[in-house]
């Protein structure tokens, strides 16, 4: 698949997901629905459903708007850079972050897709350290330039913000980077003509050195001088 086509498909796929989130929020506002029961309440049997549904619910328009941009950008570059592993990564982050919140978070109703966005960011960041190819590093730099602040939002800041979802999303993203770091093949690095010419020159130079070592007369002359 061509790179432009892959990027376009990634953006369209994420747009569909984001549109679904906005449809849920719009229905909640227009029809006066209370979807708080879909949130994740730690260590509660009823709150277990929130592992699957909490990322779909947002507390305000500002909340969903902030997550929308992060979902679009981070999700698109995730799909573009890691076409074989992106589904596994998203599902893993979704479930593991929710499970971590259910087991260890404060007793409150945790909602929102920020666990997913933090998970995607940390996956892109950590997997580039493992792979160290040009594509991974370039994607990581884009993500870090736009959302580098996520490295700090995994810690407590405001009482009304679920830093636990941020933290366990980041942890899930880090784990998924370790598990699937080699699933996507590294891009073939293009060699330019000047690199080939430089390699040929170095080879000729090494041959001359080798020939000098084999020729005892040259060795004697060089030693005497």
BAFI-3210 file (N, C-alpha, C; in Angstrom, 3 decimals, decimal comma, padded with zeros to 6 digits):
// residues 225
n [1|2|3|4|5|6|7|8|9|10|11|12|13|14|15|16|17|18|19|20|21|22|23|24|25|26|27|28|29|30|31|32|33|34|35|36|37|38|39|40|41|42|43|44|45|46|47|48|49|50|51|52|53|54|55|56|57|58|59|60|61|62|63|64|65|66|67|68|69|70|71|72|73|74|75|76|77|78|79|80|81|82|83|84|85|86|87|88|89|90|91|92|93|94|95|96|97|98|99|100|101|102|103|104|105|106|107|108|109|110|111|112|113|114|115|116|117|118|119|120|121|122|123|124|125|126|127|128|129|130|131|132|133|134|135|136|137|138|139|140|141|142|143|144|145|146|147|148|149|150|151|152|153|154|155|156|157|158|159|160|161|162|163|164|165|166|167|168|169|170|171|172|173|174|175|176|177|178|179|180|181|182|183|184|185|186|187|188|189|190|191|192|193|194|195|196|197|198|199|200|201|202|203|204|205|206|207|208|209|210|211|212|213|214|215|216|217|218|219|220|221|222|223|224|225]
n.u [000,835|000,564|002,239|000,864|-001,762|-002,091|-001,851|-004,083|-006,179|-005,807|-006,449|-009,143|-010,267|-009,844|-011,370|-013,920|-014,141|-013,923|-016,142|-018,099|-017,759|-018,518|-021,170|-022,288|-021,918|-023,443|-026,008|-026,377|-026,575|-028,680|-030,899|-031,062|-029,726|-028,338|-025,340|-023,577|-023,552|-022,138|-019,551|-016,339|-016,079|-013,969|-013,153|-015,705|-018,389|-020,430|-019,102|-017,368|-018,192|-017,393|-014,756|-014,929|-016,653|-016,153|-014,212|-015,802|-017,441|-017,803|-017,232|-017,723|-018,034|-015,591|-013,876|-014,247|-013,497|-010,753|-009,738|-010,458|-008,752|-006,270|-006,776|-007,209|-004,740|-002,637|-003,653|-003,767|-001,042|-000,115|-001,447|-000,373|002,419|002,639|001,220|000,638|000,522|-001,163|-003,881|-003,774|-002,345|-004,108|-006,375|-005,164|-004,263|-006,728|-008,056|-006,182|-005,529|-008,043|-008,476|-006,401|-007,178|-009,595|-008,670|-006,879|-007,420|-008,716|-011,758|-014,075|-015,975|-014,710|-014,129|-013,821|-011,576|-008,914|-007,093|-006,589|-005,367|-003,039|-001,874|-001,352|000,460|002,658|003,278|004,201|006,394|008,064|008,422|009,926|012,383|013,156|013,200|014,551|014,719|014,518|011,879|010,322|011,521|011,048|008,212|007,866|009,017|007,215|004,918|005,885|006,466|003,921|002,449|004,055|003,668|002,212|003,877|004,047|001,456|000,671|000,896|-000,552|-002,559|-004,927|-007,838|-010,178|-009,417|-008,726|-005,947|-005,149|-006,177|-004,626|-002,080|-002,194|-002,875|-000,539|001,237|000,212|000,650|003,454|004,058|002,897|004,546|006,897|006,091|005,209|007,203|008,701|006,937|006,046|007,696|010,881|011,371|012,909|016,057|017,045|019,838|022,016|023,703|026,127|026,815|027,361|029,567|031,372|031,700|032,950|035,355|036,506|036,873|038,799|040,879|041,401|042,253|044,661|046,167|046,291|047,723|050,140|051,022|051,491|053,633|056,924|059,028|057,932|057,216|059,686|060,857|059,095|059,548|062,265|062,263]
n.v [-001,188|002,223|005,002|007,479|006,658|004,912|006,664|008,293|006,443|005,849|008,304|008,591|006,344|006,957|009,283|008,216|006,837|008,993|010,490|008,769|009,045|011,727|011,547|010,075|011,901|014,037|012,929|012,532|015,178|016,300|014,663|014,658|012,664|010,550|009,273|008,440|006,053|004,372|004,777|004,071|002,565|002,028|-001,179|-002,157|-004,255|-003,525|-001,503|-002,729|-002,869|-000,488|-000,742|-001,350|000,613|003,176|004,861|005,886|007,839|011,241|014,049|016,747|019,226|020,457|018,533|016,320|017,555|018,114|015,503|014,647|015,864|014,788|012,048|011,912|012,815|011,303|008,741|008,550|008,731|006,499|004,428|004,872|004,517|001,977|-000,343|-003,069|-003,618|-001,800|-002,281|-004,273|-002,868|-000,736|-002,138|-003,479|-001,323|-000,121|-002,140|-002,866|-000,436|000,257|-001,904|-001,518|000,919|000,111|-001,616|-000,124|002,629|005,795|005,999|006,807|008,041|007,225|008,511|008,957|009,276|009,687|007,915|006,232|008,028|008,760|006,267|005,677|007,728|007,084|004,588|005,212|006,734|005,008|002,746|003,749|004,030|001,390|000,483|002,399|003,268|005,434|006,139|005,512|007,172|009,684|009,794|009,671|012,121|013,952|013,323|013,887|016,590|017,714|016,596|016,265|017,033|015,058|013,391|014,399|014,586|012,208|012,203|013,222|016,126|017,825|017,523|016,744|015,459|012,409|011,159|008,624|007,124|008,234|007,417|004,562|004,141|005,074|003,186|000,834|001,435|001,491|-001,179|-002,501|-001,557|-002,858|-005,502|-005,702|-004,589|-005,465|-006,315|-004,893|-004,533|-002,956|000,028|-000,050|001,299|003,858|004,035|006,485|007,605|008,867|007,736|005,093|005,507|006,527|004,294|002,543|003,909|003,727|000,991|000,558|001,973|000,433|-001,909|-001,079|-000,624|-003,210|-004,476|-003,146|-004,150|-006,777|-006,572|-006,818|-005,123|-002,572|-002,252|-002,208|000,068|002,046|001,817|002,562|005,191]
n.w [000,000|-000,882|000,675|000,963|000,535|002,681|004,854|004,385|004,685|007,377|008,597|007,813|009,053|011,768|011,876|011,644|014,086|015,892|015,115|016,015|018,794|019,090|018,264|020,340|022,464|021,512|021,403|024,110|024,998|023,444|023,963|026,645|028,131|030,629|030,839|032,691|033,996|032,422|032,986|034,586|037,579|040,187|041,575|041,744|041,021|039,284|037,998|036,289|033,651|032,699|031,864|029,208|028,212|029,265|027,868|025,864|026,808|027,749|029,889|029,268|026,635|026,169|027,189|025,415|023,059|023,405|023,558|021,039|019,063|019,824|019,505|016,727|015,584|016,863|016,499|013,692|012,899|014,216|012,854|010,329|010,693|011,860|010,580|010,906|013,611|014,880|015,530|017,508|019,426|020,111|021,151|023,280|024,873|025,457|027,023|029,057|030,313|031,323|033,054|034,888|036,040|037,218|039,170|040,811|041,025|042,349|044,279|042,290|039,474|036,507|033,337|029,733|026,863|027,329|028,384|026,228|024,418|025,804|025,978|023,242|022,656|024,374|023,407|020,772|021,505|023,074|021,431|019,368|020,552|020,890|018,188|016,506|013,828|010,930|010,245|012,562|014,481|013,333|013,424|016,189|016,917|015,838|017,348|019,932|019,740|019,538|021,667|023,906|026,513|027,726|029,062|031,575|032,510|033,557|036,201|039,398|039,185|039,038|041,035|039,782|037,486|035,919|036,559|036,873|034,724|032,717|033,573|033,600|030,975|029,737|030,785|029,626|026,919|026,893|027,566|025,369|023,351|023,972|023,569|020,862|019,274|017,114|015,216|012,944|009,872|009,423|007,493|004,253|003,925|001,829|-000,292|-001,359|-004,376|-003,837|-001,414|-002,105|-003,794|-001,932|-000,296|-002,114|-002,552|-000,003|000,153|-001,868|-000,759|001,537|000,289|-000,816|001,470|002,433|000,386|000,674|003,089|002,405|000,709|001,137|000,464|000,223|002,847|004,135|002,979|003,896|006,586|006,856|006,007]
ca.u [000,000|001,341|002,251|-000,218|-003,026|-002,148|-002,128|-005,465|-007,043|-005,704|-007,209|-010,571|-010,669|-009,936|-012,514|-015,123|-014,183|-014,190|-017,547|-018,902|-017,688|-019,322|-022,581|-022,691|-022,019|-024,564|-027,244|-026,482|-027,006|-029,970|-031,987|-030,941|-029,378|-027,294|-024,546|-022,553|-023,532|-021,185|-018,201|-015,594|-015,996|-012,998|-013,454|-017,157|-018,838|-021,168|-018,170|-016,565|-018,603|-016,678|-013,518|-015,236|-017,481|-015,741|-013,590|-016,798|-018,240|-017,029|-017,974|-018,060|-017,593|-014,151|-013,230|-014,248|-012,755|-009,327|-009,420|-010,664|-007,542|-005,222|-007,137|-007,007|-003,326|-001,867|-004,183|-003,396|000,378|000,022|-001,859|000,564|003,743|002,626|-000,033|000,373|000,356|-001,970|-005,112|-003,391|-001,948|-005,299|-007,178|-004,388|-004,319|-008,122|-008,403|-005,237|-005,690|-009,286|-008,294|-005,561|-008,006|-010,576|-007,997|-006,038|-007,724|-009,563|-013,178|-014,777|-016,451|-013,668|-014,637|-013,035|-010,628|-007,551|-006,230|-006,185|-004,434|-001,755|-001,305|-000,801|001,659|003,774|003,677|005,022|007,641|008,915|008,761|010,995|013,636|013,509|013,435|015,593|014,791|014,183|010,426|009,849|012,025|010,324|006,854|007,985|009,292|005,946|004,065|006,439|006,332|002,533|001,853|005,087|003,176|001,625|004,847|003,848|000,063|000,416|000,990|-001,707|-002,525|-006,206|-008,640|-011,248|-008,833|-008,342|-004,552|-004,988|-006,382|-003,432|-000,936|-002,316|-002,791|000,890|001,846|-000,212|001,359|004,845|004,084|002,611|005,747|007,840|005,586|005,053|008,166|009,266|005,883|006,077|009,056|011,491|011,451|014,205|016,736|017,558|021,230|022,256|024,871|027,362|027,172|027,990|030,889|032,224|032,021|033,927|036,642|037,048|037,305|040,051|041,905|041,749|043,015|046,017|046,845|046,527|048,799|051,379|051,448|051,960|054,845|057,960|059,871|057,242|057,259|061,034|061,047|058,356|060,183|063,514|062,004]
ca.v [000,000|003,440|005,712|008,471|005,932|004,396|007,786|008,716|005,441|006,019|009,499|008,303|005,412|007,685|010,183|007,421|006,603|010,268|010,819|007,965|009,676|012,941|011,154|009,708|013,119|014,826|012,290|012,799|016,564|016,561|013,875|014,735|011,338|010,449|008,096|008,258|004,641|003,677|005,071|003,009|002,754|001,031|-002,236|-002,330|-005,198|-002,756|-000,656|-003,508|-002,544|000,710|-001,092|-001,342|001,740|004,480|005,757|006,413|008,855|012,418|014,873|018,066|019,459|020,730|017,249|015,518|018,279|017,888|014,127|014,468|016,218|013,821|010,786|012,019|012,944|010,152|007,538|008,546|008,390|005,117|003,573|005,087|003,976|000,594|-000,886|-004,439|-003,735|-000,735|-002,815|-004,948|-001,828|-000,027|-003,037|-003,720|-000,102|000,039|-003,094|-002,856|000,818|000,143|-002,855|-000,870|001,897|-000,607|-002,254|000,704|004,065|006,352|005,659|007,860|007,595|007,589|008,485|009,676|008,536|010,159|006,750|005,791|008,973|008,624|004,981|005,799|008,564|006,369|003,532|005,826|007,199|003,910|001,838|004,371|003,748|000,011|000,252|003,347|003,529|006,817|006,330|005,512|008,367|010,828|009,779|010,014|013,549|014,643|013,110|014,572|018,031|018,113|016,087|015,919|017,298|013,854|012,754|014,937|014,489|010,912|012,439|013,980|017,583|018,365|016,484|016,303|014,795|011,032|010,895|007,171|006,671|008,653|006,609|003,178|004,182|005,165|001,896|-000,114|001,778|001,066|-002,637|-002,917|-001,270|-003,939|-006,769|-005,718|-003,662|-006,007|-006,859|-004,175|-004,512|-001,640|000,459|-000,204|002,583|004,138|004,455|007,420|007,296|009,331|006,791|003,953|005,922|006,623|002,929|002,010|004,554|003,157|-000,381|000,665|002,412|-000,714|-002,837|-000,572|-000,897|-004,654|-004,784|-002,650|-005,061|-008,008|-006,298|-006,555|-003,995|-001,342|-002,160|-001,806|001,458|002,918|001,790|003,297|006,621]
ca.w [000,000|-000,939|001,955|000,993|000,685|004,045|005,746|004,169|005,317|008,817|008,990|007,640|010,105|013,037|011,790|011,929|015,533|016,548|014,841|016,936|020,119|019,054|018,193|021,699|023,269|020,992|021,860|025,542|025,188|022,784|024,538|028,097|028,625|031,656|030,512|033,719|034,404|031,561|033,457|035,269|039,030|040,656|042,538|041,812|039,993|038,280|037,270|035,342|032,288|032,307|031,166|027,777|027,780|029,807|026,888|024,934|027,484|028,141|030,830|028,738|025,261|026,213|027,419|024,187|022,023|023,650|023,188|019,605|018,335|020,143|018,875|015,279|015,210|017,323|015,857|012,277|012,746|014,660|011,733|009,232|010,979|012,340|010,028|011,342|015,066|015,481|016,134|018,761|020,375|020,597|021,994|024,500|025,685|025,908|028,076|030,183|031,060|032,081|034,152|035,897|036,757|038,038|040,309|041,672|041,004|043,409|044,216|041,549|038,160|035,545|031,970|028,736|026,027|027,548|028,579|024,894|023,814|026,497|025,578|021,895|022,706|024,978|022,469|019,731|022,103|023,524|020,331|018,578|021,259|020,568|016,761|016,101|012,394|010,617|010,262|013,955|015,157|012,786|013,984|017,602|017,049|015,592|018,516|021,099|019,523|019,760|022,906|024,875|027,857|028,303|029,959|032,911|032,942|034,200|037,642|039,898|039,016|039,503|041,664|038,892|036,321|036,204|036,186|036,851|033,342|031,988|033,987|033,148|029,525|029,422|031,105|028,603|025,695|027,053|027,486|023,994|022,561|024,242|023,035|019,402|018,681|015,876|014,366|011,673|009,314|009,287|006,095|003,592|003,839|000,491|-000,361|-002,445|-005,196|-003,207|-000,362|-002,760|-004,242|-000,748|000,128|-003,064|-002,280|001,227|-000,152|-002,594|000,194|002,363|-000,530|-000,929|002,733|002,509|-000,544|001,256|004,137|001,798|-000,045|002,137|000,069|000,630|004,295|004,514|002,582|004,795|007,908|006,811|005,897]
c.u [000,879|001,190|001,123|-001,569|-003,185|-002,464|-003,570|-006,443|-006,999|-006,520|-008,701|-011,081|-010,806|-011,080|-013,809|-015,261|-014,551|-015,632|-018,480|-018,911|-018,562|-020,812|-023,107|-022,879|-023,202|-025,896|-027,467|-027,010|-028,423|-031,129|-031,909|-030,664|-028,300|-026,538|-023,447|-022,461|-022,572|-019,744|-017,597|-015,462|-015,097|-013,568|-014,952|-017,572|-019,604|-020,250|-017,298|-016,920|-017,833|-015,343|-013,726|-015,900|-016,988|-015,060|-014,577|-017,567|-017,323|-017,894|-018,417|-017,597|-016,096|-013,360|-013,137|-013,476|-011,245|-008,909|-009,571|-009,392|-006,433|-005,508|-006,851|-005,525|-002,538|-002,354|-003,778|-001,932|000,657|-000,332|-000,866|001,902|003,763|001,344|-000,356|000,034|-000,656|-003,247|-004,809|-003,056|-003,166|-006,137|-006,471|-004,451|-005,712|-008,396|-007,483|-005,352|-006,968|-009,160|-007,438|-006,333|-008,983|-009,917|-007,411|-006,453|-008,564|-011,014|-013,945|-015,233|-015,472|-014,215|-013,645|-012,000|-009,184|-006,589|-005,725|-005,145|-003,059|-001,082|-000,681|000,474|002,847|004,208|004,598|006,379|008,581|009,331|009,853|012,355|014,102|013,946|014,569|015,782|014,256|012,685|009,901|010,279|011,304|008,911|006,883|008,206|008,038|005,046|004,573|006,314|004,929|002,018|002,906|004,660|002,539|002,593|004,690|002,421|-000,296|000,515|-000,203|-001,519|-003,784|-007,068|-009,687|-010,736|-008,357|-006,913|-004,292|-005,184|-005,179|-002,265|-001,030|-002,397|-001,340|001,589|001,487|000,487|002,814|004,969|003,846|003,792|006,782|007,396|005,637|006,057|008,702|008,205|005,857|007,501|009,587|011,570|012,857|014,836|017,362|019,001|021,415|023,560|026,169|027,792|027,859|029,400|031,866|032,633|033,051|035,307|037,301|037,578|038,638|041,186|042,350|042,554|044,453|046,820|047,214|047,694|050,138|051,903|052,025|053,282|055,969|058,845|059,253|057,329|058,637|061,276|060,353|058,998|061,454|063,296|061,402]
c.v [001,250|004,235|006,732|007,810|005,418|005,507|008,240|007,733|005,561|007,193|009,241|007,347|006,093|008,683|009,448|007,174|007,880|010,711|010,021|008,556|010,931|012,631|010,783|010,953|013,974|014,248|012,541|014,202|016,779|015,866|013,791|013,362|011,440|009,145|007,834|006,804|003,819|003,950|003,902|003,363|001,663|000,078|-002,389|-003,265|-004,481|-001,891|-001,398|-003,201|-001,336|000,438|-001,008|-000,043|003,111|005,378|006,386|007,599|010,001|013,362|016,214|018,161|019,741|019,435|016,452|016,214|018,058|016,479|013,887|014,742|015,199|012,470|010,818|011,993|011,699|008,855|007,434|008,163|006,978|004,161|003,675|004,391|002,507|-000,111|-002,300|-004,538|-002,765|-001,264|-003,468|-003,907|-001,135|-000,889|-003,275|-002,510|000,078|-000,851|-002,982|-001,566|000,782|-000,789|-002,259|000,142|001,190|-001,191|-001,251|002,166|004,480|005,948|006,826|007,269|008,109|007,434|009,188|008,800|008,956|009,015|006,213|006,724|008,894|007,310|005,040|006,629|007,791|005,179|004,103|006,254|006,033|003,012|002,428|004,139|002,333|-000,140|001,118|003,440|004,931|007,083|006,432|006,772|009,610|010,933|010,181|011,514|014,374|014,538|013,892|016,083|018,507|017,741|015,641|016,159|016,090|013,116|013,238|014,750|013,113|011,033|013,282|015,480|018,212|017,224|015,918|015,583|013,401|010,789|009,387|006,602|007,055|007,715|005,188|003,089|004,233|003,834|000,846|000,159|001,338|-000,449|-003,122|-002,626|-002,365|-005,240|-006,798|-004,814|-004,145|-006,537|-006,195|-004,151|-003,091|-001,251|000,270|001,171|002,755|004,603|005,340|007,078|007,709|008,425|005,563|004,291|006,014|005,240|002,300|002,600|003,975|001,751|-000,370|001,073|001,255|-001,734|-002,385|-000,820|-002,365|-005,037|-004,310|-003,591|-006,349|-007,814|-005,958|-005,378|-002,680|-001,160|-001,683|-000,349|002,401|002,957|002,630|004,799|007,177]
c.w [000,000|000,354|002,049|001,189|002,108|005,033|005,613|004,810|006,832|009,310|008,892|008,722|011,452|013,035|012,109|013,432|016,282|016,321|015,747|018,335|020,164|018,937|019,573|022,555|022,809|021,446|023,347|025,805|024,659|023,477|026,068|028,724|029,704|031,420|031,542|034,179|033,550|031,966|034,217|036,747|039,598|041,693|042,785|040,692|038,883|037,431|036,280|033,895|031,767|031,639|029,655|027,318|028,230|028,776|025,901|025,502|027,931|028,966|030,289|027,293|025,191|026,359|026,122|023,073|022,184|023,245|021,691|018,814|018,578|019,494|017,378|014,917|015,606|016,672|014,398|012,095|013,246|013,524|010,581|009,482|011,330|011,881|010,497|012,831|015,654|016,132|017,474|019,835|020,961|021,533|023,329|025,421|026,279|027,121|029,293|030,993|031,903|033,265|035,262|036,718|037,680|039,294|041,304|041,789|042,213|043,206|043,608|040,224|037,098|034,124|031,039|028,040|026,257|027,856|027,254|024,292|024,483|026,120|024,200|021,893|023,265|024,121|021,394|020,272|022,406|022,370|019,449|019,226|020,956|019,112|016,196|014,586|012,123|010,711|011,693|014,691|014,648|013,338|015,453|017,782|016,802|016,824|019,727|020,963|019,879|021,147|023,926|026,313|028,522|029,210|031,399|033,421|033,483|035,725|038,111|039,712|039,597|040,015|040,718|037,634|036,714|035,716|036,147|035,443|032,485|032,291|033,435|031,624|029,073|029,682|030,049|027,269|025,740|026,929|026,056|023,075|022,757|023,567|021,510|018,683|017,333|014,920|012,990|011,127|009,206|007,817|005,539|003,431|002,460|000,586|-001,579|-003,160|-004,507|-002,067|-000,935|-003,232|-003,069|-000,262|-000,795|-002,819|-001,035|000,983|-000,893|-001,660|001,074|001,584|-000,662|000,350|002,855|001,609|000,004|002,323|003,571|001,069|000,928|001,781|000,473|002,144|004,768|004,193|003,548|006,178|007,927|006,743|007,171]
res [x|x|x|x|x|x|x|x|x|x|x|x|x|x|x|x|x|x|x|x|x|x|x|x|x|x|x|x|x|x|x|x|x|x|x|x|x|x|x|x|x|x|x|x|x|x|x|x|x|x|x|x|x|x|x|x|x|x|x|x|x|x|x|x|x|x|x|x|x|x|x|x|x|x|x|x|x|x|x|x|x|x|x|x|x|x|x|x|x|x|x|x|x|x|x|x|x|x|x|x|x|x|x|x|x|x|x|x|x|x|x|x|x|x|x|x|x|x|x|x|x|x|x|x|x|x|x|x|x|x|x|x|x|x|x|x|x|x|x|x|x|x|x|x|x|x|x|x|x|x|x|x|x|x|x|x|x|x|x|x|x|x|x|x|x|x|x|x|x|x|x|x|x|x|x|x|x|x|x|x|x|x|x|x|x|x|x|x|x|x|x|x|x|x|x|x|x|x|x|x|x|x|x|x|x|x|x|x|x|x|x|x|x|x|x|x|x|x|x|x|x|x|x|x|x]
***
